Amino acid sequence: MIVEIEKLVFGGYGFGKDEKGNTYFLLNSLPQEKVEVLNTKKRKGVFFGVAERIIKESELRRQPKEDHFLSCSCFQILDDTFEDEIKKEIFIETFEKISGTPLEDLGVPLFYEKTNRFYGYRNKMEFSFIGKDLAFFKRESHEKVKINGCVLAKEIINESAREIVGLLPDKKIYKSLILKADSNNRVIAGLFVTDPDFNFNLEKINFKKLNGFFIYYSPKNSPASLPQKLINSVGLDIFEEKLAGKTFFHSLLSFFQVNLEVFEKAINDIKKYVCNDKVVEFYSGVGTIGISLSDVAKEITMIESQREATELAFRNILVNNVSNVKVLNKRSEDSLDLISKEKVVIFDPPRSGLHKKIIKEIITKLPKRIIYLSCNPSTQARDFSLLKGYYKVKFLKIYNFFPKTYHLESLLVLDSI
Ligand SMILES: C[S@@+](CC[C@H](N)C(=O)[O-])C[C@H]1O[C@@H](n2cnc3c(N)ncnc32)[C@H](O)[C@@H]1O
């Protein structure tokens, strides 16, 4: 089938139509291209697939750096200088469609933090396996593709991954390998295997680079990197990072932002909207945002559901010697009593966005300001559509936390009307 691509949409798909007027969402395609697609899947009346042949090429198209680019970063085919513009367009399209509000009605400009670094920025990678070879899942398919590293990752992560794989015995028990690196190029690695009795001599690992190495049993049918039992380990599962003038400990399995250079810019922007306020921060992780605000806020209560992240946040409060920050190990939706009219409420939720109970509580209590950092414009726009009758937009900005991928981060500041 021949498809003419009109625009790029969220997910990194080129949106277009064939001569019969059928709608397609195609990876490996760019606006104004004419492409051929052979295999498609029909979902809800539209076709999804990967452009196999480019008949008319966009002048923005570039040779991808890796064969597996569709698995990790579909915008490797896009000239770097256009990525910011394209992401801005994708954000506007998604936000307007889902929130039902044209951007021009918000009364504030849409800011965009220009991208400076497109590759080698990720401080964390999660690899899958084919046998004992590293692999990624293919998009629009259940198959995997063998890889040798990834250009999005810091080089030390790729080097360590190859080194670990080189030492592994030939078995079909490897599920996933997570590697995290800090800014001093120290690495923590976690190998997830389906054999609870896997016996591996950890002395073989070169500890000049590895801070710690952990082998977990994770049953075949459970999600990829969900540990059921620690089989063996050596070294430390923790490291220290400097961010926005503070020190943060984080671990292999606790959430930590992958692109610190850009995250720091978002923290600095958030700081501008807090001034001697009482703050409650939901979904706080190891405390990066809350603790960074300790100099400008009156007091901050952070809420985090993961036990390990909460303990690390507690440690981070101590190590930074901040007396006006506390952390509670609770689910956000069970901490509604912390929302009140005079507070600034901060959210940085997972991709699913805000819990319905939280939205309901906000509409009831109307806290004076909401600062909402999001990694998913669709759910942020959905939540905004529920709040917009009660709040006006004070600030809106996009950050390219994940260059070359279709993902983006957006910061929305709302003031009660
Ligand atoms: C996107 S991360 C943000 C963390 C932190 N702001 C940062 O940038 O490092 C979301 C965090 O929310 C936590 N989380 C997920 N569901 C939650 C819930 N229902 N209540 C509280 N925290 C939750 C996760 O464990 C994770 O640490």
PDBQT file of the ligand as one rigid body, heavy atoms in Angstrom, charges set to zero:
ROOT
HETATM    1  C1  LIG A 501       7.870   9.811  37.364  1.00  0.00    +0.000 C 
HETATM    2  S1  LIG A 501       8.481   9.272  38.907  1.00  0.00    +0.000 S 
HETATM    3  C2  LIG A 501       8.932  10.811  39.610  1.00  0.00    +0.000 C 
HETATM    4  C3  LIG A 501       9.915  10.760  40.747  1.00  0.00    +0.000 C 
HETATM    5  C4  LIG A 501      10.618  12.063  41.086  1.00  0.00    +0.000 C 
HETATM    6  N1  LIG A 501       9.809  13.235  40.958  1.00  0.00    +0.000 N 
HETATM    7  C5  LIG A 501      11.869  12.217  40.240  1.00  0.00    +0.000 C 
HETATM    8  O1  LIG A 501      11.839  12.998  39.276  1.00  0.00    +0.000 OA
HETATM    9  O2  LIG A 501      12.882  11.566  40.520  1.00  0.00    +0.000 OA
HETATM   10  C6  LIG A 501       7.046   8.771  39.715  1.00  0.00    +0.000 C 
HETATM   11  C7  LIG A 501       7.229   8.240  41.107  1.00  0.00    +0.000 C 
HETATM   12  O3  LIG A 501       5.922   7.960  41.624  1.00  0.00    +0.000 OA
HETATM   13  C8  LIG A 501       5.970   6.785  42.411  1.00  0.00    +0.000 C 
HETATM   14  N2  LIG A 501       4.579   6.295  42.443  1.00  0.00    +0.000 N 
HETATM   15  C9  LIG A 501       3.933   5.523  41.544  1.00  0.00    +0.000 A 
HETATM   16  N3  LIG A 501       2.646   5.353  41.897  1.00  0.00    +0.000 NA
HETATM   17  C10 LIG A 501       2.481   6.060  43.049  1.00  0.00    +0.000 A 
HETATM   18  C11 LIG A 501       1.356   6.294  43.907  1.00  0.00    +0.000 A 
HETATM   19  N4  LIG A 501       0.160   5.771  43.642  1.00  0.00    +0.000 N 
HETATM   20  N5  LIG A 501       1.542   7.073  44.995  1.00  0.00    +0.000 NA
HETATM   21  C12 LIG A 501       2.748   7.623  45.281  1.00  0.00    +0.000 A 
HETATM   22  N6  LIG A 501       3.843   7.413  44.520  1.00  0.00    +0.000 NA
HETATM   23  C13 LIG A 501       3.712   6.660  43.411  1.00  0.00    +0.000 A 
HETATM   24  C14 LIG A 501       6.980   5.898  41.714  1.00  0.00    +0.000 C 
HETATM   25  O4  LIG A 501       7.523   4.941  42.606  1.00  0.00    +0.000 OA
HETATM   26  C15 LIG A 501       8.014   6.928  41.249  1.00  0.00    +0.000 C 
HETATM   27  O5  LIG A 501       9.013   7.107  42.221  1.00  0.00    +0.000 OA
ENDROOT
TORSDOF 0
